[in-house]
């Protein structure tokens, strides 16, 4: 059975990787992926929005597979495959059979966020991998492995932290795991866990130093979300309902059963000691719940702790191999497979809109053709640069390679420290998505502003994005240093 389960695990990983590689090569880049692609062209130890790991991954991927969607997503796809193997390995270290480890791997990939989103080049991709790698190493330590493995655990945790700041919650989670058992408390009396802290801190210090020399840009951007500005408990209900769906409702039910069993039996469920993955996830899960009391939690934020839910679901099936649980697992796997394959095929083949009022694929539709229209309008207007009011539009236009003039982001200039100076003192063409900047706004930035028509991106059978065009001349002093006056960009930050 162990040999068959191991073979099944490798076949699962291989099949999913082939499917994701096809989708990665076929599906156009999202706005954020195009944005991170620009980061990768100038490697640093930090960036405006996030730590640097995703830029490094994209740089390596595009070096290996070209400056294409596949190149951008190559490392995230491989990372998803490795994370699947790490999830199965952690299950084994926690006491599961090879069969249950395979169930955990299946449950993990049946989750909609992981199954369909496992190819996207976002900071979540490396954060998920290094979070799982940290737990896998700690699982080996807990199973009697060499204490020197603490150094590797610290390295993995540090890499997770310079992937996404949410990985900082690993530290209190691992501490909870250690203090929850006599053996863990004894380990805290040795130097090894503290060497892991030092190792992780040394890795994270690289991004800390970058922030210190760059006006704490990323810290201000990300940690500014923590402070509550309102009380909106409705967001908590939205978080719970959304994640129930994105976990895959069938897998979510099994995960709940496994977690409840672990709580009742002091971490044990289905032969596995789930203390490590569940306690490691607890601080971040609590933070997300608190955040949801005052602001929306984005759907992908909890993805780093999804492996813990997959392990709990596998433990639930292992605990009672008869009855409703295996049937629920089978239904979940079918649901996840159909949903993932259908979603990737529909997106990859640029399927039609679901209705005339909305088009979920609008953010990725038609950018090459649209960029050609923008370039034609620029030439017609005699403009020597193109200005945009949204980082995503700039990133998508740059990714097409069809704009043969400098692109300028008119607000939030701090996003682009490496941007080549543009000749803004000469005539330019400003592209304004859905009137993010009014005519009065632009007139505060330029002495001469002339409407130059409108371009449309999207399918005529559904909702489209409209882009009014303006020919501008005579910028305010310091435009390239700080962007349009602060009051124009202050309320337009994403």
GIMOGI-V121968 format. One record per backbone hydrogen bond with DSSP energy under -1.0 kcal/mol. NH is the residue of the N-H (numbers start at 0). CO is the residue of the C=O. E is the energy in kcal/mol with one decimal. If there is no record, write none. Layout:
NH;CO;E, NH;CO;E
This chain:
4;0;-2.8, 5;1;-2.6, 6;2;-2.4, 7;3;-2.4, 8;4;-2.3, 9;5;-2.1, 10;6;-2.3, 11;7;-2.4, 12;8;-2.5, 13;9;-2.5, 14;10;-2.8, 15;11;-2.6, 16;12;-2.2, 17;13;-2.3, 18;14;-2.1, 19;15;-2.7, 20;16;-2.6, 21;17;-2.1, 22;18;-2.4, 23;19;-3.1, 24;20;-1.9, 25;21;-1.5, 26;22;-2.9, 33;29;-2.4, 34;30;-2.1, 35;31;-2.8, 36;32;-1.9, 37;33;-1.3, 38;34;-1.4, 39;35;-2.0, 40;37;-1.1, 41;38;-2.4, 46;49;-1.5, 52;161;-2.1, 55;51;-1.7, 56;52;-2.6, 57;53;-2.4, 58;54;-2.3, 59;55;-2.2, 60;56;-2.8, 61;57;-3.0, 62;58;-1.6, 63;59;-1.8, 64;60;-3.0, 65;61;-1.5, 67;65;-2.3, 71;67;-2.6, 72;68;-1.9, 76;72;-2.3, 77;73;-2.3, 78;74;-2.9, 79;75;-2.1, 80;76;-1.6, 81;77;-2.3, 82;78;-2.6, 83;79;-1.7, 84;80;-1.8, 85;81;-2.6, 86;82;-2.4, 87;83;-1.9, 88;84;-2.5, 89;85;-2.7, 90;86;-1.9, 91;87;-1.8, 92;88;-2.3, 93;89;-1.9, 94;91;-1.4, 95;90;-2.5, 100;96;-2.3, 101;97;-1.9, 102;98;-2.0, 103;99;-2.4, 104;100;-2.0, 105;101;-2.6, 106;102;-3.1, 107;103;-2.4, 108;104;-1.9, 109;105;-1.5, 112;245;-1.6, 114;110;-3.7, 115;111;-2.0, 117;113;-1.4, 119;116;-1.5, 121;119;-1.5, 124;121;-1.5, 126;122;-1.7, 127;123;-3.0, 128;124;-1.8, 129;125;-2.7, 130;126;-2.1, 131;127;-2.3, 132;128;-2.5, 133;129;-2.1, 134;130;-2.0, 135;131;-2.4, 136;132;-2.2, 137;133;-2.3, 138;134;-2.6, 139;135;-1.6, 140;136;-2.0, 141;137;-2.9, 142;138;-1.5, 143;140;-1.8, 144;139;-2.7, 148;145;-1.9, 149;146;-2.0, 150;147;-1.6, 152;148;-2.5, 153;149;-2.5, 154;150;-2.0, 155;151;-2.6, 156;152;-2.5, 157;153;-2.5, 158;154;-2.4, 159;155;-2.0, 160;156;-2.0, 161;157;-1.6, 162;159;-1.2, 163;159;-2.1, 166;163;-2.0, 167;164;-2.2, 168;165;-1.7, 169;166;-2.0, 170;167;-1.1, 172;168;-1.6, 173;169;-3.0, 174;170;-2.1, 175;171;-2.2, 176;172;-1.9, 177;173;-2.3, 178;174;-2.6, 179;175;-1.0, 180;177;-1.1, 184;180;-2.3, 185;181;-2.1, 186;182;-1.8, 187;183;-1.6, 188;185;-1.1, 189;186;-1.8, 194;190;-1.8, 195;191;-1.7, 196;192;-1.8, 197;193;-2.3, 198;194;-2.5, 199;195;-2.8, 200;196;-2.7, 201;197;-2.3, 202;198;-1.9, 203;199;-2.6, 204;200;-2.0, 205;202;-1.2, 207;203;-2.0, 208;204;-2.8, 209;205;-1.6, 210;206;-2.4, 211;207;-2.2, 212;208;-1.4, 213;210;-1.3, 215;210;-3.2, 216;213;-1.3, 219;215;-2.6, 220;216;-2.2, 221;217;-2.9, 222;218;-2.3, 224;221;-1.5, 225;222;-1.1, 231;292;-2.9, 234;231;-2.1, 235;232;-1.3, 236;232;-1.1, 237;233;-1.9, 238;234;-2.5, 239;235;-2.5, 240;236;-2.4, 241;237;-2.5, 242;238;-2.6, 243;239;-1.9, 244;240;-1.5, 245;241;-2.8, 246;242;-2.4, 251;247;-2.9, 252;248;-1.9, 253;249;-1.7, 254;250;-2.9, 255;251;-2.4, 256;252;-1.9, 257;253;-2.4, 258;254;-2.7, 259;255;-2.4, 260;256;-2.0, 261;257;-2.1, 262;258;-2.4, 263;259;-2.1, 264;260;-1.9, 266;261;-4.4, 267;264;-1.3, 268;271;-2.7, 271;268;-2.0, 272;93;-1.8, 273;266;-3.5, 277;273;-2.2, 278;274;-2.6, 279;275;-2.2, 280;276;-1.3, 281;277;-1.2, 284;280;-2.5, 285;281;-2.7, 286;282;-2.2, 287;283;-2.4, 288;284;-1.9, 289;285;-2.4, 290;286;-3.0, 291;287;-2.0, 292;289;-1.4, 293;290;-1.9, 294;290;-2.1, 300;297;-1.5, 302;299;-1.7, 304;301;-2.0, 305;302;-1.4, 309;305;-2.1, 310;306;-2.2, 311;307;-2.0, 312;308;-2.4, 313;309;-2.3, 314;310;-2.3, 315;311;-2.1, 316;312;-1.8, 317;313;-2.4, 318;314;-2.3, 319;315;-1.3, 327;323;-2.5, 328;324;-2.6, 329;325;-2.7, 330;326;-2.5, 331;327;-2.5, 332;328;-2.7, 333;329;-2.3, 334;330;-2.8, 335;331;-2.9, 336;332;-2.6, 337;333;-2.7, 338;334;-2.5, 339;335;-2.8, 340;336;-2.6, 341;337;-2.5, 342;338;-2.5, 343;339;-2.8, 344;340;-2.3, 345;341;-2.7, 346;342;-2.7, 347;343;-2.8, 348;344;-2.5, 349;346;-1.4, 350;345;-3.2, 361;358;-2.2, 363;360;-1.8, 369;365;-2.4, 370;366;-3.0, 371;367;-1.8, 372;368;-1.6, 373;369;-2.4, 374;370;-2.6, 375;371;-2.1, 376;372;-2.4, 377;373;-2.4, 378;374;-2.3, 379;375;-2.3, 380;376;-2.0, 381;378;-1.0, 382;377;-2.2, 383;426;-3.1, 385;405;-2.6, 386;428;-2.6, 387;407;-2.7, 393;389;-1.9, 394;390;-2.4, 395;391;-2.6, 396;392;-2.6, 397;393;-2.4, 398;394;-2.0, 399;395;-1.2, 407;385;-2.8, 409;387;-2.9, 414;411;-2.0, 415;412;-1.9, 418;415;-1.4, 423;421;-2.3, 425;422;-2.1, 427;471;-2.4, 428;384;-2.5, 429;469;-3.4, 430;386;-3.8, 431;467;-2.2, 433;465;-3.3, 434;431;-1.2, 441;437;-2.2, 442;438;-2.2, 443;439;-1.0, 444;441;-1.2, 445;441;-2.1, 446;473;-2.3, 447;472;-2.2, 449;470;-2.8, 451;468;-3.1, 454;466;-2.1, 456;464;-2.5, 461;458;-1.8, 464;456;-2.6, 466;454;-3.0, 467;431;-1.1, 468;452;-2.8, 469;429;-1.8, 470;449;-3.2, 471;427;-2.7, 472;447;-2.0, 475;444;-2.3, 478;475;-1.2, 481;477;-2.2, 482;478;-2.6, 483;409;-3.9, 487;484;-2.4, 489;485;-2.1, 491;488;-1.7
